[in-house]
Amino acid sequence: MHLKKVGEKIELQHETGNWPLIKEEGFSPVQITVAAVAACSAYVYAKLLDKKRIPYEDLDVDVSYEQDLEQAVHVIKKIDVNFQVKVAKEHQEKAEKAVHLVKNGCPVARSMHPDIQITEHVTFL
């Protein structure tokens, strides 16, 4: 990966188009970090559902986060990942158990500072 300062913003260079990493034009670096945790978690959850042979449809993810605004550097203190997935009633208990395995299987979540609280939940559609 290559990043470049272009005017007042930093861009992540990509052959299909650069990503401005500035809140006013896209997503801030903090938001990209949170999105990386959510995306990685979604890949891991989908893989877990497949491995456990749990049929599912329409996997969506909502993610929210909190920063410590009391500190000079507003570090991330909490990330909440909520999966929404369509799973038949008879498989929901197994799908609920699988969500608790996500954090240990996600390299992005495991790379975060241990003070950052990461929680995962599932909502069945």
Secondary structure in CASP SS format (residue, H / E / C, confidence):
PFRMAT SS
TARGET T0000
AUTHOR 0000-0000-0000
METHOD secondary structure of the structure
MODEL  1
M C 1.00
H E 1.00
L E 1.00
K E 1.00
K E 1.00
V E 1.00
G C 1.00
E C 1.00
K E 1.00
I E 1.00
E E 1.00
L E 1.00
Q E 1.00
H C 1.00
E C 1.00
T C 1.00
G C 1.00
N C 1.00
W E 1.00
P E 1.00
L C 1.00
I C 1.00
K C 1.00
E C 1.00
E C 1.00
G C 1.00
F C 1.00
S C 1.00
P H 1.00
V H 1.00
Q H 1.00
I H 1.00
T H 1.00
V H 1.00
A H 1.00
A H 1.00
V H 1.00
A H 1.00
A H 1.00
C H 1.00
S H 1.00
A H 1.00
Y H 1.00
V H 1.00
Y H 1.00
A H 1.00
K H 1.00
L H 1.00
L H 1.00
D H 1.00
K H 1.00
K C 1.00
R C 1.00
I C 1.00
P C 1.00
Y C 1.00
E E 1.00
D E 1.00
L E 1.00
D E 1.00
V E 1.00
D E 1.00
V E 1.00
S E 1.00
Y E 1.00
E E 1.00
Q E 1.00
D C 1.00
L C 1.00
E C 1.00
Q C 1.00
A C 1.00
V C 1.00
H C 1.00
V C 1.00
I E 1.00
K E 1.00
K E 1.00
I E 1.00
D E 1.00
V E 1.00
N E 1.00
F E 1.00
Q E 1.00
V E 1.00
K E 1.00
V C 1.00
A C 1.00
K H 1.00
E H 1.00
H H 1.00
Q H 1.00
E H 1.00
K H 1.00
A H 1.00
E H 1.00
K H 1.00
A H 1.00
V H 1.00
H C 1.00
L C 1.00
V H 1.00
K H 1.00
N H 1.00
G H 1.00
C C 1.00
P H 1.00
V H 1.00
A H 1.00
R H 1.00
S H 1.00
M C 1.00
H C 1.00
P C 1.00
D C 1.00
I C 1.00
Q E 1.00
I E 1.00
T E 1.00
E E 1.00
H E 1.00
V E 1.00
T E 1.00
F E 1.00
L C 1.00
END
